[in-house]
């Protein structure tokens, strides 16, 4: 039995950010959670490059991988959760975790990439504090 699902409503209702980019890396879909995470509204993001959220120091590496994926139709990340830095609209650094999936056109060529994104800035900061505290305790006990 097939359920009638309004996929636009589904994507807008998700708590994780959903971002779709075309073969050139321009944003074609941006849900409400992406706005909450990154601060850019849908109208500010659609049609823009992913440079909107990729930190300057990461851009070359990002685009090298992006263009290779588009050219080969393969990503080595598949089901892996990636953890990378990102940038909020107000220039504050973010730590995000995301998965990617490739979308294919009728010709079988990769036409877009979908990223499902979660803000892990707070969790990452807490882990960093815990690692520092552990290192401090190990130093005092040595």
N, C-alpha and C positions, 0 to 999 in steps of 0.2 A: 504494500500500500504506500503510495507516494504522498507525502505531505506537501501542501501548498505553503511554500516559505517565501516570505518577502525578504530577499537577500539584502537589499538596501537597508531595510529596517534592522535586520540581524547585525550587519556590520556596524551600524551606528550605535547599537545598543551594547556592544561588547565593551568590557572594561579595559581591554588591551587596545593599544593604538593599532590601526590597520592603515598601511600606506602602500599604494600601488604606484609604480613608476614604469614609464614606457622604456623602449630600448635605448633611448638617449639619456635616460636618467631624470626625466622631467616627471613631476608628481601629477598623477591623473586621478587619484582617489586619496582622501584624507578624512578619517572619521573623527567623531567628537572626542574620543579618548586621545587621539593624536594631538588635538588642540589642547586638551588638559595637560598632556605630558610636555609638549614643546612650546606652548603659548601662542602659536600661529593659528589663526582661524583658517577654515577651509578655503575661503576666498584668497587669503594671503599665501597659501601653500600651493594650490592647484596651478599648474603651469610653470612652477619654479623648479629649479635644480635641487637635488638633494644637498647641495652645498649649504642650503638653508639650515640644516641640522648637523652636518658633518664638521667637526672642528678643523680649522685651517691646517694644522699639522698632520691631520689624518687624510686629507683629501687626495693626495697623489696615490697613496696605497689603496684607498677606497675605489677611485676611478680605474686604476689598473685592474683590480679584481672584477669590477662591474663590467668593464668592456670585454674582458676575457670571457666572463660568463655569457654575455650576449653573443659573442662570436662563436663560442663552442657549444652553447646550449646546455652546459653542464656547470653545476656548482658543487664544490667539495663540501659544502655545509649542509645541504639537504635537511635532515632532521636535527642537526646539531643546534644547540642554543649558543648564540654568539653574544659575547659581552664586550661592549666597546664604549668609549666616551662619545658624548653627543653635546649639542649646545641648545639651550633654551633661547627663546626670542629675546629675553633680556640679557643675553650673553653669559648667564650662569652655566657652569659645567654640569652635565648630567652623566649618569652611568646607566646605560640601557642594556637590556637583554632582549634578543629577538631571534625569531626563526624566519627563514625565507622559503619561498616556493616560486617556481617558474611557471608562467602562463604561456601557452603556445597558441599561435594563430592557426587558421585553417590549413596553411601550408606546412605546418609542423615547426616553423621557426619560432624561437622565443620572442614573444611580443611584449612581455612585461614581467616585472618581479613584484611579488607581494611580500611585505614584511609585517609580521605581527610583533609589536613592540611593547615592552613593559619597562617602566621606570624603576630602576633598582638603586637609585642614588642613596636613599636612606639606608638600605640594607648594606650596601657597599661601604658606606661610612662607618656603620656599626662594626662590620667585620674588620675594617682597618684599625679601629680603636681597640678591638679585642686582640688583634695580632700585636699591636704595640704594647698593650698591657701584658700579654704573655711573654714577649721579649724582655720587658722590664722585670717581670718576676723571675725569669730564667737567669737574668744577669745578677739579681740580688741573691739568688740561691747558689750561684757558682763560686 
